[in-house]
Amino acid sequence: MCSQSGPGKKDKSRKLAHPVFLQRGMFCSEKQNGTYTRVLARIAKLYVLVLDDMLIAPLKDAERRDLLEISEDRYDRSSTVTASQLPTAKWLAALGDPAVADATCDRVVHNAHVLTLTGPSGHKTKGLKTKN
């Protein structure tokens, strides 16, 4: 799902599945304590994974590689819902490293059903209602 901020990407993502949200840098401690492989295996087995706010900020090298690893493990096996303000056409550039970006987009974007949401920001609408 792609759109500007506010039309309800997160809300619609949550309605598709009981989401598991991955946070930036969350694998640092798993890599240090040796549980990284087990965590990736659990993520790979999830029926639906929601990646919210995808590419809202530049990814670090380790985060790009984690995303590729997750994408490889889930490819053609399970569903991943990705919500982003950035259109998929800009993901290659936003991912940075050309080889990792190409491999990730090959697994995520090229096999996806893209929904582009339009409309007013739900945040702005809600804010206007509470002030009256």
ABEGO torsion letter per residue (X at the ends): XBBBBGAGAAAAAAAABBBBBBBBGAAAAAAAAGAAAAAAAAAAABABBBBBGBGABBBBAAAAAAAAAAAAAABGABBBBBBBABBAAAAAAAAEBAAAAAAAAAAAAAABBBBBBBEBBAAAAAAAAAAX
